[in-house]
Amino acid sequence: MNLVVGVGYDTDIPIALRTVYDLLRENTHVLNDPEPLVQISCFGESSVKISVCPWVKVEDYPAVIGEVNIALLEAFRRRGINIPYPQLELKVLGGAGVGGQ
């Protein structure tokens, strides 16, 4: 299974990674062998992307996606870990000011 979740750039990344790993270990459908892979996969425009790659049985796959996503959201909220909305910063350079001045 491969999920990606974004966290804010001000997040304590080791805590976020440990939170994800711990909740995967608590899920009875996630296999212990091979171990889940939890790591930063890239730096996005609005967030640091964490890849969440647990191994599950094929028949458990549909249920585990929902279980893990809900658990991630709840665990991050409890720990104050922000999942940011996409943001865009605009800067107006030159040109007329407010009211055409």
Backbone as CSV, one residue per row, in Angstrom:
resi,resn,N_x,N_y,N_z,CA_x,CA_y,CA_z,C_x,C_y,C_z
1,MET,0.850,-1.160,0.000,0.000,0.000,0.000,0.898,1.225,0.000
2,ASN,0.502,2.266,-0.708,1.310,3.475,-0.771,0.418,4.687,-0.595
3,LEU,0.597,5.394,0.513,-0.130,6.630,0.787,0.879,7.751,0.923
4,VAL,0.430,8.968,0.665,1.271,10.140,0.886,0.450,11.146,1.671
5,VAL,1.049,11.699,2.722,0.396,12.733,3.517,1.362,13.908,3.647
6,GLY,0.823,15.109,3.535,1.648,16.297,3.668,1.530,16.898,5.053
7,VAL,2.646,17.372,5.589,2.656,18.075,6.872,3.315,19.428,6.668
8,GLY,2.981,20.379,7.533,3.541,21.718,7.427,5.053,21.735,7.558
9,TYR,5.675,22.740,6.943,7.125,22.859,6.994,7.633,23.150,8.403
10,ASP,6.764,23.631,9.290,7.180,23.905,10.661,6.989,22.693,11.578
11,THR,6.578,21.566,11.020,6.347,20.340,11.789,7.660,19.745,12.275
12,ASP,7.639,19.189,13.487,8.771,18.411,13.992,8.718,17.073,13.247
13,ILE,9.512,16.932,12.213,9.439,15.780,11.309,9.682,14.455,12.027
14,PRO,10.670,14.332,12.913,10.829,13.053,13.613,9.572,12.634,14.385
15,ILE,8.872,13.595,14.987,7.630,13.264,15.699,6.555,12.810,14.721
16,ALA,6.439,13.487,13.587,5.447,13.103,12.577,5.732,11.693,12.048
17,LEU,6.997,11.406,11.751,7.360,10.080,11.244,7.085,8.999,12.283
18,ARG,7.415,9.265,13.543,7.180,8.309,14.619,5.683,8.095,14.824
19,THR,4.888,9.147,14.711,3.433,9.048,14.845,2.867,8.121,13.782
20,VAL,3.306,8.301,12.543,2.837,7.444,11.446,3.255,6.001,11.686
21,TYR,4.516,5.804,12.006,5.025,4.445,12.214,4.279,3.744,13.349
22,ASP,4.065,4.455,14.456,3.376,3.862,15.605,1.946,3.461,15.265
23,LEU,1.236,4.299,14.535,-0.150,3.940,14.220,-0.218,2.768,13.247
24,LEU,0.776,2.624,12.390,0.813,1.448,11.503,1.041,0.179,12.317
25,ARG,1.906,0.267,13.322,2.186,-0.906,14.164,0.951,-1.320,14.971
26,GLU,0.063,-0.366,15.271,-1.152,-0.645,16.033,-2.256,-1.267,15.180
27,ASN,-2.176,-1.104,13.868,-3.217,-1.628,12.980,-2.987,-3.129,12.763
28,THR,-3.970,-3.938,13.120,-3.822,-5.394,13.049,-3.749,-5.924,11.625
29,HIS,-4.160,-5.109,10.638,-4.099,-5.557,9.245,-2.743,-5.292,8.584
30,VAL,-1.949,-4.431,9.212,-0.623,-4.125,8.656,0.337,-5.228,9.062
31,LEU,1.045,-5.769,8.077,1.985,-6.862,8.325,3.257,-6.341,9.009
32,ASN,3.810,-7.159,9.893,5.056,-6.809,10.572,6.281,-7.111,9.729
33,ASP,6.142,-8.036,8.795,7.259,-8.447,7.953,6.788,-8.529,6.507
34,PRO,7.295,-7.704,5.637,8.329,-6.697,5.869,7.775,-5.495,6.635
35,GLU,8.678,-4.775,7.280,8.291,-3.613,8.074,7.759,-2.505,7.171
36,PRO,6.825,-1.699,7.707,6.337,-0.552,6.938,7.471,0.437,6.666
37,LEU,7.382,1.090,5.538,8.343,2.127,5.182,7.659,3.471,5.397
38,VAL,8.271,4.318,6.193,7.750,5.660,6.463,8.924,6.611,6.296
39,GLN,8.811,7.534,5.327,9.920,8.438,5.060,9.434,9.683,4.336
40,ILE,10.249,10.719,4.356,9.946,11.901,3.557,10.178,11.540,2.104
41,SER,9.171,11.799,1.273,9.320,11.468,-0.144,9.672,12.682,-0.993
42,CYS,9.216,13.895,-0.586,9.579,15.097,-1.331,9.136,16.333,-0.571
43,PHE,9.599,17.462,-1.041,9.220,18.747,-0.486,8.262,19.398,-1.462
44,GLY,6.985,19.478,-1.077,5.967,20.041,-1.950,5.896,21.549,-1.830
45,GLU,5.008,22.144,-2.608,4.848,23.595,-2.597,4.321,24.097,-1.259
46,SER,3.432,23.317,-0.631,2.816,23.754,0.618,3.100,22.831,1.797
47,SER,3.796,21.727,1.548,4.000,20.766,2.636,5.178,19.845,2.362
48,VAL,5.642,19.224,3.451,6.632,18.149,3.357,5.827,16.866,3.181
49,LYS,6.092,16.116,2.142,5.328,14.905,1.827,5.961,13.687,2.498
50,ILE,5.129,12.942,3.236,5.575,11.730,3.902,4.948,10.536,3.198
51,SER,5.789,9.621,2.719,5.307,8.375,2.122,5.041,7.372,3.225
52,VAL,3.878,6.746,3.150,3.445,5.759,4.133,3.208,4.468,3.354
53,CYS,4.090,3.484,3.544,4.056,2.269,2.734,4.046,1.012,3.596
54,PRO,2.873,0.662,4.130,2.775,-0.586,4.882,2.462,-1.749,3.943
55,TRP,2.818,-2.939,4.357,2.465,-4.150,3.625,1.193,-4.729,4.247
56,VAL,0.249,-5.090,3.386,-1.020,-5.678,3.841,-1.392,-6.830,2.917
57,LYS,-2.251,-7.701,3.404,-2.767,-8.768,2.556,-3.689,-8.157,1.514
58,VAL,-3.712,-8.750,0.335,-4.519,-8.236,-0.763,-5.985,-8.065,-0.348
59,GLU,-6.529,-9.043,0.357,-7.937,-8.979,0.747,-8.215,-7.880,1.785
60,ASP,-7.185,-7.418,2.494,-7.354,-6.366,3.493,-7.146,-4.967,2.923
61,TYR,-6.606,-4.887,1.736,-6.203,-3.612,1.141,-7.301,-2.542,1.157
62,PRO,-8.512,-2.813,0.662,-9.528,-1.745,0.632,-9.860,-1.186,2.019
63,ALA,-9.976,-2.044,3.004,-10.323,-1.588,4.351,-9.179,-0.825,4.998
64,VAL,-7.958,-1.259,4.760,-6.804,-0.655,5.427,-6.565,0.775,4.946
65,ILE,-6.839,1.059,3.690,-6.662,2.424,3.187,-7.480,3.395,4.043
66,GLY,-8.740,3.081,4.241,-9.596,3.935,5.053,-9.164,3.992,6.499
67,GLU,-8.822,2.844,7.065,-8.396,2.790,8.467,-7.156,3.652,8.706
68,VAL,-6.179,3.523,7.822,-4.925,4.255,7.992,-5.140,5.750,7.789
69,ASN,-5.923,6.126,6.785,-6.179,7.551,6.559,-6.887,8.193,7.755
70,ILE,-7.894,7.538,8.282,-8.605,8.070,9.451,-7.662,8.148,10.652
71,ALA,-6.888,7.097,10.866,-5.957,7.074,11.991,-4.912,8.182,11.859
72,LEU,-4.408,8.414,10.650,-3.441,9.486,10.423,-4.043,10.842,10.772
73,LEU,-5.222,11.108,10.266,-5.873,12.388,10.517,-6.097,12.608,12.013
74,GLU,-6.633,11.601,12.692,-6.899,11.720,14.128,-5.610,11.864,14.943
75,ALA,-4.596,11.080,14.612,-3.328,11.150,15.351,-2.654,12.506,15.150
76,PHE,-2.650,13.015,13.924,-2.051,14.324,13.664,-2.812,15.423,14.404
77,ARG,-4.140,15.354,14.401,-4.922,16.365,15.131,-4.608,16.331,16.622
78,ARG,-4.528,15.130,17.209,-4.223,15.001,18.641,-2.860,15.597,18.986
79,ARG,-1.916,15.461,18.088,-0.545,15.918,18.359,-0.273,17.322,17.812
80,GLY,-1.285,17.964,17.258,-1.110,19.315,16.734,-0.266,19.378,15.484
81,ILE,-0.212,18.280,14.730,0.543,18.246,13.475,-0.369,18.743,12.371
82,ASN,0.048,19.792,11.698,-0.756,20.462,10.685,-0.645,19.775,9.317
83,ILE,-1.803,19.485,8.715,-1.862,19.063,7.314,-2.333,20.299,6.555
84,PRO,-1.414,21.017,5.917,-1.776,22.318,5.350,-2.602,22.220,4.073
85,TYR,-3.393,23.262,3.889,-4.100,23.437,2.622,-3.102,23.978,1.613
86,PRO,-3.288,23.654,0.330,-2.403,24.265,-0.678,-2.514,25.794,-0.602
87,GLN,-1.379,26.470,-0.691,-1.354,27.927,-0.610,-0.593,28.503,-1.780
88,LEU,-0.973,29.700,-2.150,-0.302,30.414,-3.220,-0.098,31.842,-2.757
89,GLU,1.110,32.323,-2.844,1.424,33.691,-2.445,1.568,34.535,-3.694
90,LEU,0.855,35.650,-3.737,0.934,36.573,-4.872,1.611,37.857,-4.440
91,LYS,2.497,38.359,-5.266,3.142,39.643,-5.020,2.901,40.505,-6.240
92,VAL,2.369,41.693,-6.007,2.136,42.632,-7.097,3.316,43.600,-7.135
93,LEU,3.990,43.639,-8.246,5.166,44.475,-8.396,4.869,45.593,-9.392
94,GLY,5.220,46.816,-9.028,5.033,47.946,-9.933,3.575,48.217,-10.229
95,GLY,3.295,48.961,-11.273,1.923,49.242,-11.670,1.266,50.268,-10.771
96,ALA,0.004,50.527,-11.034,-0.759,51.528,-10.286,-1.097,51.007,-8.906
97,GLY,-1.170,51.906,-7.945,-1.547,51.559,-6.584,-3.056,51.490,-6.449
98,VAL,-3.537,51.391,-5.242,-4.963,51.334,-4.960,-5.615,52.633,-5.440
99,GLY,-6.730,52.512,-6.130,-7.443,53.709,-6.613,-6.786,54.325,-7.829
100,GLY,-5.893,53.581,-8.501,-5.282,54.077,-9.730,-4.130,55.028,-9.509
101,GLN,-3.633,55.161,-8.289,-2.536,56.103,-8.002,-1.197,55.444,-8.063
